[in-house]
Amino acid sequence: MFYYPADIDARVQLVKVQIEKLSAQMTMRDENKCVSLGTSKVNYIDPRIVASWAHRENVPITRIFNKSLLKKFPWALGEQNYNF
């Protein structure tokens, strides 16, 4: 005779939650395949706006721009009151 563990319902619920979580991750990964945030930041957003926002919100610019972008946009980093 085969006996089920006492906590089988809890284990089934845990597995269902894990399946939902992994399913949501797969969906997000699939939906975001075509989105390249780095490209958008470099090619479409004025770096003066980003620099001004970072200054206003006290966010270190190094959290937004990597070293190569800091070298590419030195002219924009001094912006503190850019109107957008």
Secondary structure, 3 states (H helix, E strand, C coil): CCCCCCCHHHHHHHHHHHHHHHHHHHHHHHHCCCCCHHHHHHHCCCHHHHHHHHHHCCCCHHHCCCHHHHHHCCCCCCCCCCCC
